[in-house]
């Protein structure tokens, strides 16, 4: 084996290693970029005596959340999407009509966004016990969402605060 063959072999080996490192670096950069814009949606039931009570949607992530689906279940049975007709049907059965906000699939929820999806003003523990019962025991809400990159299939469900 002459010196030129050794040099050529070493150069080829270094080039292949360099290509491998470049590939791994590109993959790490893509992964970092995905995490940099990952949304994190949370749903909470919050209640404050004398203040508002209801279901709050919060995006605590770094990027916007693209809504893919919203499923509403009442008393263990599918009730429909979180849309105006379903909410009007739900609210018509309640003693007091709470305020409601709806989202359709495809809607982008920006980072830092926070809003009530279902809200009663001036909540009173005794007077509005039916509202707590509804959200704590009868209502289930699940939101599917993605980042701007898509295809992740993230899901959030309603959590309850004491």
Backbone as a ProteinNet text record, in pm:
[ID]
protein_1_A
[PRIMARY]
XXXXXXXXXXXXXXXXXXXXXXXXXXXXXXXXXXXXXXXXXXXXXXXXXXXXXXXXXXXXXXXXXXXXXXXXXXXXXXXXXXXXXXXXXXXXXXXXXXXXXXXXXXXXXXXXXXXXXXXXXXXXXXXXXXXXXXXXXXXXXXXXXXXXXXXXXXXXXXXXXX
[TERTIARY]
84.8	0	89.8	78.2	162.9	98.9	171.3	127.9	3	-8.7	-126.6	-254.5	-246.5	-363.4	-405.2	-308.5	-338.6	-403.5	-348.3	-403.7	-545	-567.8	-700.9	-801.1	-758.7	-847	-882.7	-784.7	-810.1	-901.3	-879.5	-963.1	-1107.1	-1124.9	-1259.7	-1326.7	-1251.8	-1305.3	-1347.8	-1264.8	-1296.7	-1418.7	-1429.1	-1544.7	-1673.6	-1668.6	-1787.5	-1826	-1728.3	-1757.2	-1817.8	-1762.9	-1814.4	-1958.7	-1989	-2125.8	-2220.2	-2174.3	-2254.8	-2281.4	-2179.7	-2196.5	-2292.5	-2282.2	-2373.8	-2517.6	-2536.7	-2670.7	-2727.5	-2647.7	-2693.6	-2721.4	-2639.8	-2660	-2789.5	-2816.6	-2941	-3062.3	-3052.5	-3162.9	-3186.2	-3078.7	-3090.5	-3149.3	-3112	-3166.1	-3315	-3356.5	-3500.1	-3577.5	-3524.8	-3590.8	-3600.2	-3493.1	-3493.8	-3597.8	-3604.6	-3701.7	-3844.8	-3871.4	-4006.2	-4039.5	-3945.3	-3969.7	-3984.5	-3915.3	-3920.2	-4057.9	-4137.7	-4272.8	-4380.9	-4348.2	-4446.1	-4550.1	-4677.3	-4783.6	-4807.6	-4870.1	-4909.7	-5043.7	-5151.8	-5285.3	-5323.5	-5390	-5443.6	-5586.9	-5669.9	-5809	-5825.6	-5883.7	-5903.5	-6045.2	-6096.8	-6221.1	-6179.3	-6205.2	-6168.4	-6293.4	-6293.5	-6408.2	-6359.5	-6411.8	-6377.1	-6505.8	-6526.7	-6648	-6659.6	-6773.9	-6797	-6735	-6659.9	-6594.3	-6637	-6563.8	-6601.7	-6568	-6643.7	-6617.7	-6641.7	-6563.9	-6586.3	-6465.4	-6474.1	-6367.3	-6276	-6147.4	-6048.5	-5955.8	-5931.7	-5835.3	-5711.9	-5593.7	-5467.9	-5366.7	-5293.2	-5180.2	-5052.9	-4993.1	-4871.3	-4744.9	-4760.7	-4646.3	-4579.9	-4478.4	-4400.8	-4455.2	-4544.8	-4596.4	-4746.5	-4804.5	-4949.8	-4994.8	-5115.5	-5177	-5282.7	-5275.7	-5375.9	-5477.2	-5601.8	-5706.5	-5740.8	-5741.6	-5778.6	-5914.8	-5950.2	-6082	-6114.9	-6243.8	-6292.7	-6411.2	-6400	-6505.4	-6569.4	-6700.3	-6778.3	-6857.7	-6843.8	-6916.9	-6997.1	-7124.8	-7211.8	-7274.8	-7259.9	-7314.1	-7268.3	-7142.4	-7085.6	-7120.6	-7199	-7238.1	-7186.4	-7139.5	-7096.8	-7209.3	-7173.4	-7273.2	-7252.7	-7138.4	-7109.9	-6977.9	-6954.5	-6834	-6857.7	-6750.2	-6762.4	-6796	-6919.1	-6963.5	-7092.6	-7136.6	-7253.8	-7379	-7415.9	-7536.7	-7529.8	-7416.5	-7403.5	-7409.4	-7340.9	-7341.4	-7478	-7547.3	-7682.9	-7774.8	-7759.7	-7839.7	-7807.7	-7680	-7638.5	-7689	-7666.3	-7703.6	-7854.1	-7932.7	-8078.8	-8132.9	-8054.7	-8099.3	-8057.3	-7981.8	-7926.7	-8013.5	-8012.4	-8092.5	-8050.4	-7921.1	-7867.1	-7782.9	-7792.5	-7719.1	-7578.3	-7475	-7338.3	-7290.3	-7193.7	-7129	-7045.2	-7027.7	-6949.9	-6868.2	-6751.6	-6666.6	-6641.6	-6645.6	-6626.2	-6504.4	-6451.5	-6341.5	-6373	-6334.4	-6351.4	-6216.9	-6218.3	-6092.1	-6024.1	-5892.6	-5814.9	-5780.4	-5847.3	-5821.9	-5687.3	-5611.3	-5482.2	-5500.8	-5452.7	-5457	-5315.1	-5293.4	-5157.6	-5096.5	-4964.7	-4893.6	-4934.3	-4957	-4996	-5144.8	-5221.7	-5366.4	-5435.1	-5531.6	-5609.6	-5750.6	-5850.5	-5989.3	-6081	-6196.4	-6299.7	-6373.3	-6390.5	-6473.9	-6619	-6639	-6772.9	-6758.9	-6841.9	-6819.1	-6948.3	-6950.8	-7055.8	-6992.2	-7051.8	-7005	-7058	-6989.9	-7036.2	-7077.4	-6988.1	-7015.8	-7035	-7134.9	-7164.4	-7171.2	-7095.1	-7083.1	-7218.7	-7306.8	-7437.6	-7534.8	-7543.1	-7640.2	-7608.4	-7479.8	-7438.7	-7376.6	-7421	-7369.9	-7394.6	-7502.7	-7534.2	-7424.4	-7361.7	-7256.1	-7131.8	-7096.3	-6983.4	-7011.2	-7132	-7171.2	-7159.1	-7205.3	-7198.2	-7054.1	-6966.7	-6829.3	-6746.5	-6767.2	-6688.9	-6727.9	-6856.5	-6902.8	-6972.1	-7027.7	-7108.7	-7042.2	-6957.5	-6902.7	-6758.1	-6725.9	-6588.3	-6557.4	-6440.1	-6399.2	-6257.8	-6236.8	-6106.2	-6076.9	-5958.6	-5918.1	-5794	-5800.4	-5685.2	-5621.9	-5489.4	-5421.2	-5282.9	-5224.4	-5092	-5014.5	-4884.3	-4803.1	-4811.2	-4736.5	-4732.1	-4674.3	-4592.9	-4534.5	-4637.4	-4737.1	-4845.6	-4810.6	-4914.9	-4906.4	-4857	-4857	-4812.7	-4924.6	-5048	-5160.9	-5164.5	-5131.7	-5139.2	-5285.1	-5308.2	-5442.9	-5438.8	-5541.4	-5558.7	-5699.8	-5713.6	-5844.3	-5868.5	-5993.9	-6033.2	-5978.9	-5904.8	-5854.3	-5936.2	-5937.9	-6017.6	-5927.9	-5950.6	-5881	-5970.8	-5913.5	-5997.1	-6047.8
-117.1	0	123.9	206.3	324.3	441.1	549.6	666.5	730.4	734.5	795.3	718	588.1	506.2	530.1	538.1	563.8	701.3	800.8	937	939.8	875.8	873.3	800.4	689.9	614.6	698.3	763.7	849.6	966.2	1026	1138.6	1092.5	975.1	920.6	893.4	834.7	805.6	934.5	1036.6	1165.4	1228.6	1218.8	1274.6	1203.4	1070.5	994.2	1030.5	1041.1	1082.9	1223.1	1312	1449.1	1450.9	1368.9	1359	1305.8	1206	1151.4	1254.8	1330.9	1436.5	1542.9	1579	1678.2	1628.7	1501.1	1442.7	1448.4	1407.7	1410.2	1553.1	1646.3	1787.6	1841.7	1807.6	1852.2	1793.2	1666.7	1602.4	1668	1698.4	1764.7	1904.8	1975.1	2109.1	2102.6	2005.9	1989.1	1959.3	1870	1835.6	1959.1	2035.8	2158.3	2257.5	2274.4	2368	2324.7	2195.5	2145.7	2176.7	2152.9	2181.8	2331.7	2412.3	2557.3	2614.5	2545.3	2594.6	2498.1	2409.1	2311.4	2380.3	2361.7	2415	2321.4	2373.8	2292.1	2345.3	2285.2	2327.8	2260.5	2337.6	2285.3	2332.8	2247.9	2281.2	2268.1	2370.6	2369.9	2410.5	2355.2	2404.7	2488.8	2616.3	2707.3	2772.3	2798.4	2862.4	2952.7	3074	3173.2	3229	3212.5	3266.7	3415.8	3456.2	3596.1	3638.3	3549.5	3579.2	3479.9	3474.7	3382.2	3237.1	3147	3003.4	2942.9	2842.3	2776.4	2701.7	2661.8	2587.6	2687.9	2682.3	2773.7	2695.4	2750.9	2695.6	2784.9	2723.3	2797.3	2729.7	2809.7	2757	2799.9	2708	2736.5	2703.2	2662.8	2625.7	2745.7	2716.6	2820.8	2858	2777.4	2805.1	2789.5	2825.4	2813.9	2668.2	2643.5	2510.6	2514.5	2421.8	2410.8	2305.4	2347.1	2256.9	2157.2	2027.4	1924.7	1863.1	1857.8	1804.7	1849.1	1860.8	1890.9	1799.2	1716.2	1619.2	1651.6	1657.7	1684	1558.8	1512.7	1395.4	1440.3	1405.8	1441.3	1313.8	1293.1	1174.1	1044.7	1042.2	921.7	896.9	986	968.6	1085.3	1057	1166.6	1268.1	1395.9	1501.9	1587.6	1572.1	1649.9	1722.7	1811.3	1893.4	2012.2	2084	2206.4	2319.6	2315.1	2415.4	2479.5	2581.9	2659	2571.8	2486.7	2405.5	2313	2247.3	2157.7	2235.3	2348.8	2428.2	2489.4	2533.4	2586	2477.1	2355.7	2243.2	2213.1	2215	2191.7	2303.1	2428.6	2541.4	2554.6	2506.5	2516.3	2426.8	2328.9	2238.8	2288.2	2396.6	2443.4	2552.7	2565.9	2668.5	2810.6	2832.1	2961.7	2936.1	3025.9	3007.6	3066.4	2980.5	3032.9	3088.1	3179.3	3229.9	3116.8	3118.5	3012.4	3069	3010.4	3042.3	2912.1	2917	2796.1	2810.1	2695	2688.7	2580.2	2602.2	2500.9	2438.2	2314	2253.3	2341.4	2350.7	2436.3	2570.1	2605.7	2733.2	2727.9	2834.9	2844.2	2917.4	2856.8	2916.9	2966	3098.4	3149.8	3116.7	3115.4	3093.3	3202	3162.1	3257.1	3286.3	3232.3	3257.4	3192.5	3262	3208.9	3265.5	3177.3	3222.1	3119.7	3167.5	3077.2	3017.4	2885.8	2821.4	2817.1	2804.4	2803.9	2878.9	2983.1	3069.8	3118.4	3114.3	3178.3	3295.4	3413	3528.5	3518.5	3578.9	3588.2	3452	3357.2	3220.8	3215	3140.8	3118.5	2967.6	2919.3	2775.6	2708.8	2770.4	2709.9	2725.8	2847.4	2876.5	2804.5	2787.5	2728.7	2590	2516	2379.4	2291.9	2316.3	2239.6	2255.6	2375.5	2402.1	2318.5	2315.9	2232.4	2085.5	2041.5	1902.3	1870.7	1962.4	1944	1923	2012.1	2007.6	1900.1	1881.8	1781.8	1638.3	1613.1	1474.7	1435.5	1529.6	1493.3	1524.9	1625	1675.9	1630.6	1583.8	1552.8	1628.3	1687.3	1765.1	1723.8	1695.6	1655	1733.5	1793.5	1872.3	1808.3	1780.2	1732.8	1851.8	1856.4	1970.2	1929.5	2017.5	1995.6	2125.9	2116.6	2236.5	2277.9	2379.1	2421.5	2312.3	2224.1	2115.9	2008.7	1990	1895.4	1750.6	1668.2	1522.2	1472.1	1555.8	1506.2	1437	1481.7	1420	1446.3	1568.2	1602.8	1606	1579.2	1580.6	1642.9	1719.9	1768.1	1735.4	1709.2	1679.3	1774.9	1786.3	1876.8	1827.5	1915.4	1889.2	1971.5	1931.2	2001	2056.8	2184.2	2246.6	2239.3	2216.8	2215.6	2355.1
0	0	0	-102.1	-109.4	-34.3	-19.3	58.5	-0.9	-133.5	-197	-163.5	-157.8	-124.3	20.2	110.3	252.1	267.1	200.9	208.5	151.2	39.1	-23	66.8	126.8	216.5	339	398.1	515	477.9	364.5	320.1	299	239	218.8	352.7	446.2	579	649.9	644.4	707.4	640.7	509.7	438.3	478.8	491.3	532	675.3	765.3	903	906.3	827.9	820.9	771.3	672.8	621.5	730	805.5	915	1023.1	1060.6	1160.9	1109.2	983.8	924.9	928.5	897.8	901.8	1043.8	1143.1	1282.6	1329.7	1288.5	1324.7	1264.3	1140.2	1075.2	1146.2	1185	1257.1	1393.5	1464.2	1594.6	1579.6	1474.2	1449.4	1419.9	1338.3	1309.8	1437.5	1520.1	1646.2	1736.3	1745.1	1825.8	1773.7	1642.7	1584.9	1614.2	1610.9	1644.7	1790.4	1880.9	2022.3	2046.4	1967	1985.7	1954.7	1874.6	1842.9	1890.6	1985.8	2034.3	2121.7	2088.6	2174.4	2293.1	2396	2510.8	2561.4	2512.9	2554.3	2685.3	2771.8	2896.7	2911.5	2968.5	3000.7	3151.8	3213.6	3358.1	3392.3	3500.6	3559.5	3678.5	3669.8	3776.8	3832.2	3962.2	4025.7	4138	4140.1	4240	4297.1	4428.4	4490.4	4461.7	4408	4373.9	4242.3	4178.9	4051.9	3946.3	3838	3730.8	3765.3	3705.1	3715.9	3578.9	3544.9	3417.1	3367	3241.2	3174.3	3104.5	3138.9	3082.1	2989.5	2870.3	2774.8	2776.6	2793.5	2799.4	2707.5	2629.5	2552.9	2624.5	2698.7	2774.1	2694.3	2570.7	2488.2	2423.5	2342.4	2276.1	2138.6	2084.6	1951.1	1945.3	1832.1	1818.4	1810.2	1859	1851	1742.4	1649.1	1544	1589.1	1610.7	1658.3	1547.3	1581.4	1483.4	1514.4	1643.3	1681	1822.6	1850.7	1985.2	2010.3	2112	2142.1	2276.3	2276.7	2397	2431.1	2555.6	2604.5	2725.9	2727.8	2839.9	2893.9	3023.2	3089.7	3022.1	2977.3	2918.8	2773.5	2711	2570.5	2486	2365.2	2277.6	2259.3	2274.8	2265.8	2141	2077.3	1957.1	1969.9	1875.9	1879	1971.3	2000.1	2080.3	1983.3	1930.8	1834.4	1884.2	1814.8	1857.7	1873.5	1776.6	1794.7	1917	1938.1	2053.8	2184.5	2188.5	2311.5	2338.4	2234	2253.9	2308.3	2256.3	2304.8	2451.7	2487.3	2625.4	2716.9	2676.3	2762.5	2779.2	2683.8	2695.9	2807.5	2851.7	2959	3097.1	3103.7	3231.1	3293.1	3426.8	3494.1	3457.5	3435.8	3394.2	3270.3	3172.9	3046.2	3058.7	3069.3	3078.2	2944	2951.1	2829.8	2770.7	2638.9	2574	2458.4	2437.8	2322.7	2248.2	2116.2	2036.1	1945.1	1905.2	1809.3	1709.1	1587.1	1482.6	1451.2	1405.3	1361.6	1256.8	1267.6	1178.5	1241	1348.7	1416.1	1487.2	1478.7	1547.1	1679.9	1786.9	1920	1949.5	1955.2	1970.9	2107.5	2112.9	2239.1	2338	2463.1	2566.6	2573.3	2480.7	2475.4	2594.9	2652.9	2764.8	2756.5	2761	2755.7	2821.6	2864.9	2915.1	2796	2795.5	2694.3	2739.6	2869.1	2928.6	3060.2	3081.5	3197.3	3259.4	3392.4	3471.5	3544.8	3535	3611.2	3753.3	3848	3987.3	4042.7	4034.8	4079.1	4229.8	4273	4414.6	4437.8	4535	4560.2	4582.3	4660.2	4690.3	4573.8	4521.3	4414.7	4284.1	4255.6	4127.8	4144.9	4244.6	4266.1	4143.6	4072.2	3950.9	3845.4	3840.4	3742.1	3776.1	3904.5	3947.7	3919.8	3947.5	3921.4	3772	3688	3542.7	3498	3537.8	3487.4	3557.4	3687.7	3761.4	3728.1	3708	3698.4	3568.4	3496.4	3380	3246.4	3242.7	3116.8	3098.8	2980.1	2943.3	2814.7	2810.1	2693.8	2656.6	2528.3	2478.7	2351.2	2346.6	2229.7	2168.2	2038.1	1962.6	1891.8	1890.1	1827.6	1778	1697	1639.4	1643.8	1620.8	1603	1456.3	1420.4	1280.1	1189.8	1245.3	1166.6	1132.3	1219.2	1193.6	1222.9	1223.9	1238.3	1373.5	1479.4	1609.8	1686.7	1668.4	1737.3	1886.9	1930.9	2072.8	2117.4	2246.2	2302.8	2441.4	2474.8	2611.6	2656.6	2784.9	2843	2958.7	2997.2	3104.8	3238.5	3307.3	3442.2	3539.9	3663.5	3764.5	3873.9	3909.3	4020.4	4143.1	4260.9	4382.1	4415.4
[MASK]
++++++++++++++++++++++++++++++++++++++++++++++++++++++++++++++++++++++++++++++++++++++++++++++++++++++++++++++++++++++++++++++++++++++++++++++++++++++++++++++++++

